[in-house]
Structure formats: C-alpha cells, structure tokens
Amino acid sequence: MAIVVREPLAKGVAFAALFTGEKSPRRFSRWAKVPTLALCAVLVPALAGGADWSEQQLATAGALRDRALSGTSAYEHVTSLVTEVGPRSAGSSGDPAAVRWALNKLANLGFSHVRSQDVLVPRWVRGHAEVALAGPTSQSLVAVALGGSVGTSDEGVEAQVLEVASLDALNALPAATVGGKIVFINQRMERTRDGAGYGAAVRNRTEGPSAAGHLGAAALLIRSVGTSEQRHAHTGSINYRVDAPRIPALSLSNPDADQLARWLKPGKPVRLRVKSTARELPATWSANVIGEIPGTERANEIVLLGAHLDSWDLGQGAIDDGAGVAIVIEAARLIGRLERKPARTVRVVLFANEEFGLSGAREYARLVGDEAARHVIAAEADLGAGAVWRIRSQVAPEAVPAVDAIREALKPLALEAGDNEGRGGPDLGPLRALGVPVLDLAQDATNYFDVHHTVNDTLAQIDSKTLNQVVAAYAVATYMAASKSGDFGRLPAQEQQQR
Ligand SMILES: [Zn+2]
C-alpha cells in the first residue's frame, strides 16, 4: 500500500496523521438491527461458569500461544528497524526516520488508524569525550558523557580525584572536601534477574551530577550502571537540579573504573583530565506512532501495548527498545489475524523519547482526555529480548484471579506468579497516574545490563526463538485482556498520588 508521509520536522511542522485506507467502521444495514437479545444469544459464546472467558476464547488463546512459539516475524521487525534506521535518540536524524519507519511498518502490516501524535523533545548532542590520567604517565580511560551533561571548556577540567562508595556517601561529605575535585562514584551494579540492581545503582547517574555540583565538584565520573566486564561505558540520562551548578558528568566502563580504583588505592593524589564537547541544542519535534487492531463488540475500549521508538545513540537500539517495538507490533499483528477478533481494540503505541525524559508518554497521557477511562489495561515491552519468566500486575484486587488465568493460559512457559505491585514499564507511569491498570510480563534481565545503553546494543544480542517466547506471552495476555468479559478495575486514587 502506498503511504505518503509528509516530510516531517520542518521546524515544528506536524507529522501528517496517516490512515491506512482500510475500511472505515463497518456499517450495519437496517435489517441487521435484529432484537438485541436475539443477537446476543447468537454472537456471545456461553461463559464457562461465569468466568471471564468462554471455552472457545481460551482455546483461541492456546492456539495463539502455540502459533507464536512455533515462529513469528518479530525478529524481522527489529532487524528492519535497526538496519533501516539504527540509532534514534531524541532529535537526532534517526528520530524522524524511526517515526517514518513505524508509520509505514504499521500500515504495511495491516494495522488500522495508523497515525502520529506530535511530541516536542529536548535535543542533546554527545560530542566527543576524553578522560585521561594527567600525569606522570598518560593513560586514557574509556568513558562516555551522560545524557544531558554539559561539556567542558576547550581545555577541559584537570583536578584531583575524590573516590566515594555511593551517592549517599557523597551526600554525607562537607563541601570543603569535595570542592574543586573530580568526584568518582565507585559503586558496582549487581546482576539480578529482575533488574533490581539497576534500580539500586541508577541514582548515581540521575542524582549524582547535581549532588556533586552542589558540593562544588569540578566534574563527576561514575562507574557504569551496567554489568558488563567489557570496555563498554554505559550512558543514560541525568537530572540536573535547579539549585546546583551544572557540572560535566561522564561514566567509565567497568574495567576502566577498576583501573582508576587501583590508581587511587595507595592513597596518593591522582589527577585526571576530563574533556567533553557534549551540548544541548534547541528542542525539536518527534512523534508517538499509534496503530490499532479494532475490537468487535466493545471497540471503544482499549488494551494498550507500548514500547518506545527512540534509543540511545551509542549502539543500534536493538534490545532497547527495538526488541520491545517488535514484540508489541508482532503480538498485535497476530491478534489481528485471528478469525474471531477480541471485543476490545488493541492499540499499539510506540512512544517518542522515553530515554531522555518520557516526552512521548507524558504527551500521550496529556492528550488522552476522557479516553483514559476506556483504557482497560496497559502493558509495555521495555526490558530487552530475554524470555518472560514472571507475570506481575497492578489491577483492582478482584481482577487478580484474571491475571492468574492469563498465567494459566501460558502454562507451557512455566511463568512464576508475581505480586500486584507491578509498574508496567516507564512509559506507562503517566497512564497509571490516571488510574489505568497495568500488566508486567517480566523479562529475564540477567544479561540485559551487559548491553543496555552501550555500543554493544546490537542485533547480535537478540535470539529469535527467545523473542518468539516473549511474543507468545504478550499476544496471549493482550488477547485475553481484550476479550475478557469484565474489566480490571481502576487503580485507586491513593495509588495514583504515590506515582
Ligand atoms: Zn528502554
């Protein structure tokens, strides 16, 4: 199908909303308006014992699962994205290319109501970074600027290094100790299956620059928030506070952080020279890309499947989040090919700029309006390409058995039961705050942080069979959520306030 995309991003010009040209909503002729009860008796399958799904629907879920496990096109989708677009950080040339890719891909795969939603995104350029021993010999360390960091002057910063074990340890120091130094936060991230190690160490990156700047430091170096022992420094965004000077912030690969720690160990002063040409440019336009598999009887109710379209600039954006994009597209596409489609609409949203401020997620929630109440549940794929091993949720307590039923339908995958405190993924935060329940199909993150946000985020890290397993889990969960007789409740107001 020929898709015409208006050339985007000419200084604030909106992306053209696209429609696939697929049939407009079916029109019913007058004779089709048979008495409602009779229609129901014919069309609505009997629900087994008042359960949420009919036997037929459960059989369809099983068939969908087996179909996905036997092979999907997810690996083709992610291959297409990384090959035709590659890295696509907010505001880079890859960003609008990714939006065009997604609009065309969804349309070509037969999605309905394919469209874009303009999103203003910040723009930051990495430039070139150098970290080296200032003397007596010259040795370079592998480092990358952290996302959003200011650069240094042309001469760079040369100062003595102050090593601290953690952000808390830094915050406990007096300004007199920190002033003028290059602070080095030397905290190793722990490898865990659920990614909890990342949550524990990532504050060094997000809060460290302003904590150090507030105490008068000249620059901040952190040990990579990653588990790789290869020489890959890990990037990611920082949050400068308004009440602290903005200082350059960079991360060292784990082997280089080890090297620096060895130099510091004897207790003699170590001086480093840090140079960075990172800089911020004016904000520019990107877009969320949306496509749907229309529901049947309750098409105005939505099951949302999210992933983020942007990536960091260092690698190809294959596992973060090309894999997620491929997983949700493929799960929805498989549902769209079913003979009996679910009652609710499955909406795929590929969010703009997750990495550098959740711009797309915030804009989607800002524009959702009254439709928020019709978002029955949402799930996001943003933890790479590892197998799903557990299901968590955040739904009304009375809907928890339905989550167990989804796990039961995925029995061959031997998933563990999780708690009802799932968060669903970073882009779902703003929707959760509006009361939308979430499902967390937790992927195995044991090796994810070896690659995440590094030059090594490439297609070579993805195993197509494992990706099919993930698609199976997403397809079944989405199909069951979209065909469930009741809903998943709403998140209580108290919960919303905590987000
Ligand atoms: Zn991500």
Residues whose N, C-alpha, C, O or C-beta is under 5 A from the ligand:
A	BS01	ZN	D320 D321 D382
